[in-house]
Amino acid sequence: MQFKEIKIGRHTLKYPIIQGGMGVGISWSQLAGTVSLAGALGVVSAIGTGYYHHRAFVSKQQFGRPDNTEQFYNREATFQIFKDARKICGNAPLGANVLHAINDYARVFRDCCEAGADIIITGAGLPMNMPEYAADFPDIALVPIVSSAKALRLIAKRWEQRYKRIPDAVVLEGPLSGGHQGFTYEQCLDPDYQLENLIKPVVAEAKAIADNIPVFAAGGIWTHDDIVKFMELGASGAQIGTRFIATHECDAPQTFKELLIACKESDIELLHSPVGYPARGIRTNLINLVDKRQGPSIRCVSNCVTPCKRGVEARAVGYCIADRLSDAAEGNLETGLFFTGSNGYRIDRLISVNDLIKKLVYGEDS
Ligand SMILES: Cc1cc2nc3c(=O)[nH]c(=O)nc-3n(C[C@H](O)[C@H](O)[C@H](O)COP(=O)(O)O)c2cc1C
């Protein structure tokens, strides 16, 4: 199938492919900038930007970590990430991913608007007020991530009633994706909740809202043929996360990439998370220690996500999500938490972003 260019709000992508936002520190300037330059949508993760350039922008630390929400979601570092990404991709459309469940969502969202995002993608919760924070930025396209037609209906209804806006596109994320899931453990394994069975109702819901809302399928999509399969079911394109980690340009440290290359299918699990949803990652020694309640101490220095209730949920599940994801971003194999999609074991080598996009657009042999 020949892919065509696609519009998201006022922005046009050469290829209907979104690189999923990956925090902490996996999709920052290099990955997002290179993907956007190559004609897909590069997406900067706005999570834990205080860790950019080894905390160079953090003015207040405790135990060597960004102190509190303001430092963890660091405005100056976010601006620098966009500046560095723009050096790579120029004026090509560039996205930001801001999780709804974070503390300070409105401020972090606005930081991304001011830093130069063209498209903002929000998951982990229903972003009912997203248009309010974008009111001064009419050119910025707004894209919620949903896991059901009902979620899309609720969001679109509220946006239309309150803000006279509708989503510019939608990402439908199924339960094979990396990181946090929009489902319970049981649903993740239930055939009814697999992406193949979710796509048609979500596409129908998008059509009922307006003619031109593209739906991007996400979660476990690996090849050109996978994208085609979901397009035949009604999707307009795909959002892909894990496969982009295995690129030379990805901002993840080499240890993360090597861990993925070495990992087997049986190493990939759904884990408990202080965010309250199951999260897919690699079983490492950290997870063994956490299971025995012998993980690193939980101090809640960075005060990162609302559902954790300032460390209450972290203590319940046995680890701090901000500290463990940022240790992964800094390449610490012993204490880092390494997220991956369910197909992460298929990675056997690193390639360039350009080669990956060629494979996705034209097939594996290109
Ligand atoms: C390491 C990692 C970190 C992620 N972080 C985020 C995030 O911060 N925000 C988000 O919306 N999705 C996040 N995701 C999900 C991806 O953006 C993407 O939608 C998902 O991984 C798609 O499934 P795939 O990895 O099988 O392609 C993350 C995924 C991975 C693997």
The ligand as a Tripos MOL2 file, in Angstrom:
@<TRIPOS>MOLECULE
LIG
   31    33     1     0     0
SMALL
NO_CHARGES

@<TRIPOS>ATOM
      1 C1         10.0170    3.4390   27.0670 C.3       1 LIG1
      2 C2          8.6140    3.8950   26.8110 C.ar      1 LIG1
      3 C3          8.1410    5.0590   27.3910 C.ar      1 LIG1
      4 C4          6.8660    5.5340   27.1150 C.ar      1 LIG1
      5 N1          6.4540    6.7210   27.6560 N.ar      1 LIG1
      6 C5          5.2580    7.2470   27.3000 C.ar      1 LIG1
      7 C6          4.8760    8.5350   27.7610 C.ar      1 LIG1
      8 O1          5.6040    9.2060   28.4930 O.2       1 LIG1
      9 N2          3.6740    9.0140   27.3500 N.ar      1 LIG1
     10 C7          2.8370    8.2900   26.5300 C.ar      1 LIG1
     11 O2          1.7440    8.7710   26.1980 O.2       1 LIG1
     12 N3          3.1780    7.0640   26.0890 N.ar      1 LIG1
     13 C8          4.3720    6.5480   26.4430 C.ar      1 LIG1
     14 N4          4.7450    5.3310   25.9240 N.ar      1 LIG1
     15 C9          3.8850    4.6610   24.9160 C.3       1 LIG1
     16 C10         4.3680    4.9910   23.4780 C.3       1 LIG1
     17 O3          4.2770    6.3510   23.2150 O.3       1 LIG1
     18 C11         3.5860    4.2420   22.3990 C.3       1 LIG1
     19 O4          2.2950    4.7180   22.2560 O.3       1 LIG1
     20 C12         3.4920    2.7740   22.6250 C.3       1 LIG1
     21 O5          4.6830    2.2820   23.1120 O.3       1 LIG1
     22 C13         3.0750    2.0780   21.3400 C.3       1 LIG1
     23 O6          3.2980    0.7070   21.3940 O.3       1 LIG1
     24 P1          4.6430    0.0560   20.7860 P.3       1 LIG1
     25 O7          5.7360    0.4250   21.7120 O.co2     1 LIG1
     26 O8          4.3410   -1.3870   20.7890 O.co2     1 LIG1
     27 O9          4.8740    0.6290   19.4120 O.co2     1 LIG1
     28 C14         6.0130    4.8020   26.2410 C.ar      1 LIG1
     29 C15         6.4950    3.6120   25.6670 C.ar      1 LIG1
     30 C16         7.7590    3.1540   25.9290 C.ar      1 LIG1
     31 C17         8.2430    1.8860   25.2910 C.3       1 LIG1
@<TRIPOS>BOND
     1     1     2 1
     2     2     3 ar
     3     2    30 ar
     4     3     4 ar
     5     4     5 ar
     6     4    28 ar
     7     5     6 ar
     8     6     7 ar
     9     6    13 1
    10     7     8 2
    11     7     9 ar
    12     9    10 ar
    13    10    11 2
    14    10    12 ar
    15    12    13 ar
    16    13    14 ar
    17    14    15 1
    18    14    28 ar
    19    15    16 1
    20    16    17 1
    21    16    18 1
    22    18    19 1
    23    18    20 1
    24    20    21 1
    25    20    22 1
    26    22    23 1
    27    23    24 1
    28    24    25 2
    29    24    26 1
    30    24    27 1
    31    28    29 ar
    32    29    30 ar
    33    30    31 1
@<TRIPOS>SUBSTRUCTURE
     1 LIG1         1 GROUP 0 **** ****
